[in-house]
Amino acid sequence: MTLPPSAYQKLESVFARRTALMGALGILHWDSRTMMPDAAAPSRAEQVAALELVLHEQLSDPRVADWLAEAEARTADLNDWQRANLREMRRVRDLAAALPADLVEAQARAHSRAEATWCTAKPKADFAALRPALEEVLALKREEASVKAGILGCGLYDALHDGYEPGNRVADFAPVFDAYADWLPGFLEKVEARQAAEPAPLPMDGAFPIAGQRDLAIGLAARIGYTGRVDETMHAFCGGATGDVRITSRFDEANWFKSLKSSLHETGHALYEQGRPQAWMQQPVGFARGLAVHESQSLTFDMQVGRHPRFLEWLLPQMKAAFGVDGPGWTVENMQRRFRQVQRTLIRVDADEVTYPAHVILRWRLEQAMVEGRLEIADLPAAWNEGLRGLLGITPPDDGVGCLQDLHWPMGLWGYFPTYTLGAMMAAQLFQGALNDIPGLEDQLGRGEFGPLVGWLRDKVHRWGRFLTTRELLIQATGKPLDAGVFQAHLERRYLG
C-alpha cells in the first residue's frame, strides 16, 4: 500500500514547480536583453506579468500555509537538509504571499516598461524620457517595502535589501561603507602619487575585432569550467534557468579589457549557479545563499584571479594569439601596471577595485533616500552629480554616464547595490582562504589550471546553497566571519606594496 505524500513532500512538489516557472521567467528575461525585437516589448511585459502572477498565486494558496504548519509540527521526521529547506520555504512563502496580487502584477509590467524605456533613453542621455517609468517603479517598490517591513520588523530600505542578502541590515554595513568613504581619499592620494612617480603603462595597441574577443571570452570561460551560452549585451549579466545557465559579455573593438573583465565576472556567477547542490537544485535550500555571496564568486575571478600576475603570465600568450599582437606593451609587467592603474572614472562597471566601492556607496545612499522619501526621482540627476563629486571629485557631463548608466533601478532591483562591495570584501577573504588551503595555487594559475580553485569554491561555497547562513559559510570557509580589514589589506598590498 502506497502511503499518501506527507505535508513536506507536497511542499517539495509545489516548490519544484515554482523553480520550473522561475526558469521560464529567467529565459524570457534573458531573451528580452539579448535577442528580442524592440517591438515585442509590450507583449513581453504581459507575458512576464502573467508568469509573476502565477508564481504569486502559487504561494498564496491556503493549502501551502496549512502544509507548512503541518510540516513544521513534524520536523523530527526530517533530516537536516529538509529542515533547512522547510525554513527557506517558510521565508519565501511569508514574504511572497504578503504582497497583494495586483501589486505583483503591476510591478512586473512597470519593470518591463521601464527596462525597455531605459534601453532607448540611456544612449540619448535622456533622463526625462525615463523619469515617468522610474517614478512608477519607485512608487510600487515603496508599497512592497512597506508590506515586507511589517513582516520583518525593519525599516523600508532594510526590507528591500533583505531580499538580496537575507538577514543583513543597513546597521550592519553602513559603518563599514562610511569608514571606507572616509579612508578612500587619503589612500587614493597615496596611490595617485605613486602612479605619478612611476613610468606610465605602455599602450597595448592592436586591432581587437569583436569576433576575436568573443572567441577569447568563450574559450576563457570554458577553460575555467563554465559550460553554456555566451552572448553579447549592452550590460553584461548572468541569467537563464536552473540547468540552463547563460552569460553575456560586452565587446568594444577599441577596448579589449571590457570583454575580458565582464567575461571573468559573469563566469564566476555562472560557476556558482552550476555548482549549487545537485540534489536540491529545484528547492529553496539549493538556491544561492545571497547576492553578496554571489558577487564574491564573480569577483574572485574578476579581481582576485584576473589581476594576479601568475594568471596574466598564462593569459598573455592567449591574447597575442587571438589578436595577432606584439610589441613592448604586450608584457606581463606592463599588463600589471595597466591593471593596477587607479582612476576616478564615471562608469561603475569600468571602475578599478579601489574606486568601485565609492560607486556602490553613492548608489546605496541615493536609493535609500529615494525609498525613504528623502529624495524624489526628479532630483536624482543633481543628487547623483553632487554625490559623485563628493566621493571621487568628478562630475558626469551628461546623465547617460551619470544616473542612467545602470539598469538596476528600472528593473526593480532596489536594495541590491550594497551586495557588490560586500561581495568584494568576501572575495578577498575567500581567495586568501584558498591560497592558505591549496598548495601551489599561484603556480596553477600560471599554467591556466583552474580546477583546484574551482573545486575549493565548490566545496566551501557552492555546494552549501542556503543550508548555511552567510556568516556560517564564511566561518567554515575561512575560519572567521566577514572581515573588511582583509579587503583593505589586499588593496594596500596590491597598490602600495
Secondary structure, DSSP 8 states (H G I E B T S, - for coil): ------HHHHHHHHHHHHHHHHHHHHHHHHHHTTT--GGGHHHHHHHHHHHHHHHHHHHH-HHHHHHHHHHHTTGGGS-HHHHHHHHHHHHHHHHHHTS-HHHHHHHHHHHHHHHHHHHHHHHHT-HHHHHHHHHHHHHHHHHHHHHHHHHHTS-HHHHHHTTTSTT--HHHHHHHHHHHHHHHHHHHHHHHHHHHHS-------S---HHHHHHHHHHHHHHHT--S-EEE-SS--EEEETTEEEEEE---TT-HHHHHHHHHHHHHHHHHHHHS-GGGTTSGGGS-S-HHHHHHHHHIIIIIITT-HHHHHHHHHHHHHHHT--STT-SHHHHHHHHT-----S-GGG--TTTHHHHHHHHHHHHHHHHTTSS-GGGHHHHHHHHHHHHHS---SSGGGTTTS-SHHHHT-TT-THHHHHHHHHHHHHHHHHHHHSTTHHHHHHTT--HHHHHHHHHHTGGGTTSS-HHHHHHHHHSSS--HHHHHHHHHHHHH-
